[in-house]
Amino acid sequence: MSSAVPTVRGQELSGHNRISTQALTSLAKAAAAQFLGVDAEDVRADWTDDDGMLALSLVTPISIPPLIAVVLDPSRVERTGGSIWDRTVKAKARILATVTELSGARLSRVDIRISGAKISEGGRVR
């Protein structure tokens, strides 16, 4: 005879949940891709232990507007989210918040190394 699963809302059940490293990596790559305007397959993500928390290290390109467009209209840099440095700093906080919120994992930090630039006509930056 099997016991019925409790149906009381908010009641905790015994056991544990685990999110695989592969799932966390896919989530981190998707978040980085979204905030840096590139494809997730172009992002490399690695995890390390940081005193019981997870430290995320990303290597990724970043989307930029065509340089001739910036020469003709320098304000385009601000309209696409700012300099590469500014966009990377903003992306770190957004990636950390997104991965933490969606996975429940405790991240200590996100480190980003920009490995290149992808020219994007639309300046796909969020």
N, C-alpha and C positions, 0 to 999 in steps of 0.2 A: 504494500500500500504506500502510495506517495503522499507526501504532505503538500498541502496547497500553498502557493506562493502568497505571502501577505499582500493585501491590496490597499493597505493604509497609505495614503498619500504622504510622502516625505519620510517614510520609515526606511531606515538604512538596512541593507541586507548584508550578510556576511560574505566575505570573498574579497576579491580585488580586481581591478581593471588595469590593463597595461596597453600602452600605445607603442607599437613597434618603432624601432629606429627608422625603418623605411618609411613609415607613415609620417613621422615627425619631419624627416628629411624632405618628403614630398610637400608637406605643408610649408616648411621654411622656404623651399625653392619657389613655390607658387606665390607666397607673400612677397618675396624679394622681386620676383618678376613683375608683379603688379605695381609695386611702388617705384621700381627703377625703369619700367617701360621696356622690358626685354622678354624673351621667351624663357619659360621655366627650364627648358632643357639646356639653356646656356649658363645656368647658375650651378655652381658647385657648393655643397653644404657639408660641413664637418662638425661633429659634436665632441666636446671634451667635458670632463667632470671639473667643476669649479667649486670645491668645498661643499659637495652635495647638491649643487645646482648645476644646470646645464649651461655651458657657454657655446654659442653658435658662431661659427666662422664661415663667412661667405666669400666666394670669389666669383665675380660677375661683371659683365659689361654693363654699361648704362646707355640709355638712349639720349641722343642729343639732336638738336635741329641742325640742318645743313649749315656749314660755316658761312657760305655765301649769304644765306638768309640772315645770319647774325651780323655780318658786315653791313648789309643793306638796312637792317633794322635792329640795332643793339638792344632795344627793349624786348626783343623776342626771348632773351635769356630769362628775364624776370617772368614773362608770361608762361614759360615752360617749367617754372618751379625754382629758378635761381641757378647759381653756379653748380658745377658737378659736386663740389665740396658741400655746399648747403643742402643739396638734394640728398646726398649720401647721409649726412647727419640726421636729417628728418626721417629718412627711410629706416635708419637703425631703430629709432624709437617706435615707429609704426610697425616694423617687423616684429620686434620684441612683444609689443602689445597684442598683435594679431595672433602670433604663435601661442602666447600664453593664454589668451582668451579662448581660442578654439581647441587647444589640446589639454589645457589644465597643467601643463608642464611648467616647472619653475625655472625660468631662464635668468641667469645672472647678468648676461651681456650679449650683445651682438657685435661682432667685428666684421667689417666689410672691406675687402680689397677690390678696387675697380681694376679689371683686367683689360678693358678696351672700351670702345665707343661704337654704338650702332646708330647710324644716321636714320632719323625718323622724321618724315615730312610733317606729320601731325604733331610732333613733339609730345608723344604719348606719355604724359606725366600726370600722376594723381596726387 
